[in-house]
Structure formats: C-alpha cells, structure tokens
Amino acid sequence: MKEVLNISGYSVDLKRYNNSWEEVRKFVNTMGCSGVELLIGGEHDNTIPLDLISSIHLPDWLGWMRLWREPESVPADCEPFKLAYYFGAATPEDLIRTFIDNLEKAAGLGATYAVFHVTHIELDAFFTRDHRYTTREVLFSAASFLNTACKNFPKGEPPVTIGFENLWWPGLTLLSQDEIDYFTNHLEFDNWFFVLDTGHMMNAMDTRTEEDGIRKVLSVMDTLSSATLERIRAVHFHCSISGKYQEENFFCDPPSGFSSLMYGEQISLLMPMVAKLDQHRPFTNPECKMILQKVNPDYLVHEFISRTKEEFEEKIRTQKNCLKN
C-alpha cells in the first residue's frame, strides 16, 4: 500500500514550500510518503516533476449535473465565474470537452488515477437538504456524462483510471450496494475504481465521535459485495465527526438574501461552514486500521485541511503514528 499526501497546484498552496516542487518532494519524503494526489484546476503549474505525482484530483463542479441534464435552466446572463467553477462550462458540449481535457492532462502527468466526484448540490440545498435530484437521478446522469466523454477515447476507455469518490449529497455515497450496482451497471467502460473517503462517509451518517465513525464505516463495508470491496483501490483517510454541527446548522432555510448574492460571495459564506462540516481530522484511534484491513487499498491518501505547512505535518504525523499502534 502506497501512502501519499494531498496538495493542490494553486499558488496559495505552493507558497508553503517556497514555490518549489523540490521542497514539496523533500516534505513528502520526510513524511514517509511516495508522492502526492494533486488537485488541478484553472491555475496549474506544469513544472511539477512527474515522478512526484501519484494521482490527480479533478476539479469539483458542484452544479455540473444541472448543465448536463437541464442546460436550459442555466441563466443566459450567468456570471462567467459561476459558469467556470460551479457549472464547469457554458454548454454541455464545452463541459464534455473540459472533462476530456482534464483526463488527458491527468494521463500526461503520469497519474495512476484521477478522482471524480459523482454528486450534485444546489447551493441553497446545502442548507435545506431539499435536493433538486434524487440519488438515482444523479447516478444515471453521471453515468451518461461519463459514457459520452469516454467514447471520445480509443475503445471507449479513458486514458487514465477514473476513481469515483463518495460524498454525502445525492449521488455516490457508497452506503447502498443497490445504488452502487445501479450506477456501475450503467457504465460502458471498465477503466475505473472507487475511492473511499472515510470522512465523507461519516458525514453521511450523523457521526459524533471518532469511535462511532469507525464503527459506522466498518458496518457499511460489511454490507458491500466482495466485488465492490475489490474495486475500492484508494482511500482518502481522515475522520469527520460533524453530526452535532450539521444538526444545529442545516435542514433549515439559507441565510436571508443568500440567493441574491454573487457566486463568489455565496462560496465565501459557505467555505467556513464546509470546513466545520467536512473536518478532515487525523484519526487518533488505532481501531481505524480495521477499515484499511477490510478494504486493503493500493493507495492511502492522508487528506487533510490545514492552514500552514506545520499544521499539515502535525496531522500527518498524528495519523501515521496512530496506524503504527
């Protein structure tokens, strides 16, 4: 099992390493890891050493599915920033082209796999949880989108393995074998696997303690088929115990005036809340090893949110020490 770290290609992240990929390499080596899972987006540095890249995390367009399913619902005067970062493009055709370009970029960077979120969320529904689409609608439309994109490649297979990551919104949660089968039965290509995000799974199950979160994740793993477990090849390993925070802050109307804000203002309001919801804490209970024993992944990604290099290092060391116990 290879251990890797999450990092973005954005300058705000690279400043921690003096804008030097060699400094990133030294940090990765010091942490006893073999590479990075690199988040790519509009701002990307092509000077990164290819041997440092383990995997790529594709951009996360929260509203891309509405553009794919209902392009007529996207306002004609939609601000360019929202088109690029929420919907992913201005038209379904451009969305496919952008996704293809990102897969080709991941392949060109030598990534073993490229992570893709199978989900959709309207920003108002972030608060209300009154979602525009059901889980099955999201899964069906995602399969349609992916099949359409992959048909542009030789033999209909993507140039890099796509790793489908679970979230807690409608879409791929990995909580139900029936829904997993529904999604995979609609896929027309085979170069894919699952990326289990332990914290995201905890977010979906009203988790309030680390011990409870570990038990719940293990309980879900016990309901999945052996074929599904074999397809979980990578794990984003972290803990999130935000059940109480979710109970107190969601399942309610959004703040007054939220829908009239510009997209950037909405995101600025949401991001601090996302950090409290999706906590990305290091595991401290050695029983977390039971998750890895159950799944037996090829890749373990120490995926944390941090404000400084020192905080990132502390979280990595905490979790790695936990795994040694």
C-alpha positions, 0 to 999 in steps of 0.5 A, spaced: 500 500 500 502 506 497 501 512 502 501 519 499 499 526 501 494 531 498 496 538 495 493 542 490 497 546 484 494 553 486 499 558 488 496 559 495 498 552 496 505 552 493 507 558 497 508 553 503 514 550 500 517 556 497 514 555 490 518 549 489 516 542 487 523 540 490 521 542 497 514 539 496 518 532 494 523 533 500 516 534 505 513 528 502 519 524 503 520 526 510 513 524 511 514 517 509 510 518 503 511 516 495 508 522 492 502 526 492 494 526 489 494 533 486 488 537 485 488 541 478 484 546 476 484 553 472 491 555 475 496 549 474 503 549 474 506 544 469 513 544 472 511 539 477 516 533 476 512 527 474 515 522 478 512 526 484 505 525 482 501 519 484 494 521 482 490 527 480 484 530 483 479 533 478 476 539 479 469 539 483 463 542 479 458 542 484 452 544 479 455 540 473 449 535 473 444 541 472 448 543 465 448 536 463 441 534 464 437 541 464 442 546 460 436 550 459 435 552 466 442 555 466 441 563 466 443 566 459 446 572 463 450 567 468 456 570 471 462 567 467 465 565 474 459 561 476 459 558 469 467 556 470 467 553 477 460 551 479 457 549 472 464 547 469 462 550 462 457 554 458 454 548 454 454 541 455 458 540 449 464 545 452 463 541 459 464 534 455 470 537 452 473 540 459 472 533 462 476 530 456 481 535 457 482 534 464 483 526 463 488 527 458 492 532 462 491 527 468 494 521 463 500 526 461 502 527 468 503 520 469 497 519 474 495 512 476 488 515 477 484 521 477 478 522 482 471 524 480 466 526 484 459 523 482 454 528 486 450 534 485 448 540 490 444 546 489 447 551 493 441 553 497 440 545 498 446 545 502 442 548 507 435 545 506 437 538 504 431 539 499 435 536 493 433 538 486 435 530 484 434 524 487 440 519 488 438 515 482 437 521 478 444 523 479 447 516 478 444 515 471 446 522 469 453 521 471 453 515 468 451 518 461 456 524 462 461 519 463 459 514 457 459 520 452 466 523 454 469 516 454 467 514 447 471 520 445 477 515 447 480 509 443 475 503 445 471 507 449 476 507 455 479 513 458 486 514 458 487 514 465 483 510 471 477 514 473 476 513 481 469 515 483 469 518 490 463 518 495 460 524 498 454 525 502 449 529 497 445 525 492 449 521 488 455 516 490 455 515 497 457 508 497 452 506 503 447 502 498 450 496 494 443 497 490 445 504 488 452 502 487 450 496 482 445 501 479 450 506 477 456 501 475 451 497 471 450 503 467 457 504 465 460 502 458 467 502 460 471 498 465 477 503 466 475 505 473 475 504 481 472 507 487 475 511 492 473 511 499 473 517 503 472 515 510 470 522 512 465 523 507 462 517 509 461 519 516 458 525 514 453 521 511 451 518 517 450 523 523 457 521 526 459 524 533 465 521 535 471 518 532 469 511 535 462 511 532 465 513 525 469 507 525 464 503 527 459 506 522 464 505 516 466 498 518 458 496 518 457 499 511 463 495 508 460 489 511 454 490 507 458 491 500 459 485 495 466 482 495 466 485 488 465 492 490 470 491 496 475 489 490 474 495 486 475 500 492 483 501 490 484 508 494 482 511 500 482 518 502 483 517 510 481 522 515 475 522 520 469 527 520 465 527 526 460 533 524 453 530 526 452 535 532 454 541 527 450 539 521 444 538 526 444 545 529 446 548 522 442 545 516 435 542 514 433 549 515 432 555 510 439 559 507 441 565 510 436 571 508 438 574 501 443 568 500 440 567 493 441 574 491 448 574 492 454 573 487 457 566 486 463 568 489 460 571 495 455 565 496 462 560 496 465 565 501 459 564 506 459 557 505 467 555 505 467 556 513 461 552 514 464 546 509 470 546 513 466 545 520 462 540 516 467 536 512 473 536 518 478 532 515 481 530 522 487 525 523 484 519 526 487 518 533 484 511 534 488 505 532 481 501 531 481 505 524 486 500 521 480 495 521 477 499 515 484 499 511 484 491 513 477 490 510 478 494 504 486 493 503 487 499 498 493 500 493 493 507 495 492 511 502 491 518 501 492 522 508 487 528 506 487 533 510 485 541 511 490 545 514 492 552 514 500 552 514 505 547 512 506 545 520 499 544 521 499 539 515 505 535 518 502 535 525 496 531 522 500 527 518 504 525 523 498 524 528 495 519 523 501 515 521 503 514 528 496 512 530 496 506 524 503 504 527 499 502 534 
